[in-house]
Amino acid sequence: MRKFALLLLVTGGICLQANAQKIETTPQMSSDVGVEPIRQGNWMVGGSIGSLGYSFEGKSFNAALQPRAGYFVSDGLAIGAQANLGLRTKKDADNEWTYGIAPFVRYYFPQGGSSTGRFFGQGDVGISGSSVGKSAALALGANVGYAHFITRTVALEATFGYNYSKASINTGTGASGLGVGVGFQIYLPGKK
């Protein structure tokens, strides 16, 4: 009888111990990254997966896709290139497909961010064209944004800025107008 009572006590203790080890998992919404992703020698690839803009000159709305790649020449400073692919719809006119390429410079501000995100400014100068026009034109852009790191190497971004095109064509984020965008970046470590 004593052996049975001892066995029952040990079995009950094991069952209680197993129930006490409850494991909870929650989706990762941010990652404490510091400055590691934006160190000199690292790469960034990604872009804006959706962009909406309003053109003051053409009174039109547009949407765009902007793939980009860059290299960090120093901590927090990246240079690279982006493609501008877009569609503009204008009232009482045919749809306009747009394209362009622009080198860019992006600087991540050391102050004002957090351990899970950084504010940045980006400027670009390039050429743009459209399915309507026959020639390429100068395109300029100045944007500010915030990168929120959901992992150590992936950030979701939101941008706001002003974009200008010499011709009355769309560069993907607005021809001479304000634009907002959302996207993502993947930060790849360089050689150590």
C-alpha positions as CSV (number, residue, x, y, z in Angstrom):
1,M,0.0,0.0,0.0
2,R,2.9,2.4,0.8
3,K,4.4,1.7,-2.6
4,F,1.1,2.5,-4.3
5,A,0.7,5.7,-2.3
6,L,4.2,6.7,-3.2
7,L,3.6,6.0,-6.9
8,L,0.4,8.0,-6.9
9,L,2.2,10.9,-5.2
10,V,5.1,10.9,-7.7
11,T,2.7,10.6,-10.7
12,G,0.6,13.5,-9.4
13,G,3.7,15.7,-8.9
14,I,4.9,15.0,-12.5
15,C,1.4,15.9,-13.9
16,L,1.4,19.1,-11.9
17,Q,4.9,20.0,-13.0
18,A,3.9,19.4,-16.7
19,N,0.9,21.7,-16.4
20,A,2.9,24.4,-14.8
21,Q,5.2,24.8,-17.9
22,K,2.8,26.6,-20.1
23,I,4.4,28.1,-23.2
24,E,3.0,31.2,-24.8
25,T,4.0,32.5,-28.2
26,T,3.1,35.8,-29.6
27,P,3.9,37.2,-33.1
28,Q,7.0,39.4,-33.3
29,M,6.0,43.0,-33.9
30,S,9.4,44.7,-33.4
31,S,13.0,43.9,-32.8
32,D,15.6,45.8,-30.7
33,V,18.3,46.3,-33.4
34,G,20.2,49.5,-32.4
35,V,22.4,50.5,-35.3
36,E,23.5,47.1,-36.6
37,P,21.4,47.1,-39.8
38,I,22.7,50.5,-40.9
39,R,26.4,49.9,-40.4
40,Q,29.0,50.7,-43.0
41,G,29.4,47.8,-45.5
42,N,25.8,46.5,-45.2
43,W,23.3,46.4,-48.1
44,M,19.6,47.2,-48.2
45,V,17.1,45.9,-50.8
46,G,13.4,46.3,-51.0
47,G,11.2,49.2,-51.9
48,S,7.8,50.7,-51.9
49,I,5.1,48.1,-52.5
50,G,2.4,50.7,-52.8
51,S,2.4,54.5,-53.2
52,L,-0.4,56.9,-53.5
53,G,0.1,60.5,-54.7
54,Y,-1.8,63.6,-55.8
55,S,-0.5,65.8,-58.6
56,F,-1.3,69.5,-58.2
57,E,-0.5,70.2,-61.9
58,G,-2.3,67.4,-63.5
59,K,-5.1,66.8,-60.9
60,S,-4.5,63.1,-61.1
61,F,-4.0,60.1,-58.7
62,N,-1.3,57.5,-59.2
63,A,0.1,54.3,-57.8
64,A,3.6,53.0,-58.0
65,L,6.1,50.3,-57.4
66,Q,9.6,51.4,-56.5
67,P,12.2,48.6,-56.1
68,R,15.5,49.8,-54.6
69,A,18.9,48.7,-53.6
70,G,21.6,50.5,-51.7
71,Y,25.0,50.2,-50.0
72,F,26.0,51.8,-46.7
73,V,29.1,53.9,-47.4
74,S,29.3,54.9,-43.7
75,D,27.1,54.2,-40.6
76,G,23.6,55.5,-41.4
77,L,24.4,56.8,-44.9
78,A,23.4,54.7,-47.9
79,I,23.7,55.3,-51.7
80,G,21.9,53.3,-54.3
81,A,19.4,53.3,-57.1
82,Q,15.7,52.8,-57.4
83,A,13.4,52.1,-60.3
84,N,10.1,53.9,-60.6
85,L,7.3,52.0,-62.2
86,G,3.8,53.4,-62.0
87,L,0.3,54.0,-63.4
88,R,-1.5,57.3,-63.4
89,T,-5.2,57.8,-64.0
90,K,-6.5,61.2,-65.0
91,K,-10.1,62.3,-65.4
92,D,-11.3,62.2,-69.0
93,A,-7.9,60.8,-70.3
94,D,-6.2,57.5,-71.0
95,N,-4.2,55.7,-68.3
96,E,-0.5,56.5,-68.4
97,W,2.2,54.0,-67.6
98,T,5.4,55.5,-66.2
99,Y,9.0,54.5,-65.7
100,G,12.2,55.9,-64.5
101,I,15.5,55.3,-62.7
102,A,17.1,57.4,-60.1
103,P,20.2,57.2,-57.9
104,F,19.4,58.1,-54.3
105,V,21.1,59.1,-51.0
106,R,19.5,58.0,-47.8
107,Y,20.5,59.2,-44.3
108,Y,19.3,57.6,-41.1
109,F,19.1,60.2,-38.3
110,P,20.9,59.1,-35.1
111,Q,18.5,61.1,-32.8
112,G,14.7,60.8,-32.6
113,G,14.5,57.1,-33.3
114,S,14.2,54.2,-30.9
115,S,15.9,50.9,-30.5
116,T,13.3,49.4,-32.9
117,G,13.2,52.1,-35.5
118,R,14.9,55.1,-37.2
119,F,13.8,58.3,-39.0
120,F,15.5,58.9,-42.3
121,G,15.7,61.4,-45.2
122,Q,16.1,60.5,-48.8
123,G,16.9,62.5,-51.9
124,D,17.0,61.3,-55.5
125,V,17.8,62.7,-58.9
126,G,17.1,60.7,-62.1
127,I,15.2,60.4,-65.4
128,S,11.6,59.5,-66.0
129,G,9.4,58.9,-69.0
130,S,5.9,57.7,-69.8
131,S,3.8,55.8,-72.3
132,V,2.3,59.2,-73.4
133,G,5.5,61.2,-73.8
134,K,8.3,60.4,-76.3
135,S,11.2,61.7,-74.3
136,A,12.8,61.3,-70.9
137,A,12.8,64.2,-68.4
138,L,14.6,65.2,-65.2
139,A,13.0,63.9,-62.0
140,L,13.8,65.0,-58.4
141,G,12.5,63.8,-55.1
142,A,12.9,64.7,-51.4
143,N,11.3,62.4,-48.8
144,V,11.3,61.7,-45.1
145,G,10.3,58.5,-43.5
146,Y,10.4,56.1,-40.6
147,A,11.7,52.5,-40.7
148,H,10.2,50.2,-38.0
149,F,12.2,47.0,-37.6
150,I,10.0,43.9,-37.2
151,T,13.1,41.7,-37.2
152,R,16.8,42.3,-37.1
153,T,17.0,42.5,-40.9
154,V,13.5,43.6,-42.0
155,A,11.9,47.0,-41.6
156,L,8.5,48.3,-42.6
157,E,8.6,51.9,-43.8
158,A,6.3,54.9,-44.3
159,T,7.4,57.9,-46.3
160,F,6.1,61.4,-47.1
161,G,7.7,63.8,-49.5
162,Y,7.7,66.1,-52.6
163,N,8.5,64.9,-56.0
164,Y,9.1,67.0,-59.2
165,S,9.4,66.1,-62.8
166,K,10.5,68.6,-65.5
167,A,7.9,67.2,-68.0
168,S,4.2,66.7,-67.2
169,I,4.8,63.0,-66.6
170,N,4.5,60.9,-63.5
171,T,7.7,59.5,-61.9
172,G,5.8,56.9,-59.9
173,T,5.3,59.0,-56.8
174,G,3.7,62.1,-58.3
175,A,4.6,64.7,-60.9
176,S,5.3,67.9,-59.0
177,G,3.3,67.0,-56.0
178,L,3.1,65.5,-52.6
179,G,3.2,61.7,-52.1
180,V,3.0,59.1,-49.4
181,G,4.3,55.6,-49.6
182,V,4.6,52.4,-47.6
183,G,7.1,49.6,-48.2
184,F,9.7,47.4,-46.7
185,Q,13.5,47.0,-46.7
186,I,15.7,44.0,-46.1
187,Y,19.1,44.8,-44.5
188,L,21.9,42.4,-45.4
189,P,25.1,42.3,-43.5
190,G,28.3,43.0,-45.4
191,K,31.6,41.3,-45.2
192,K,33.2,41.6,-41.7
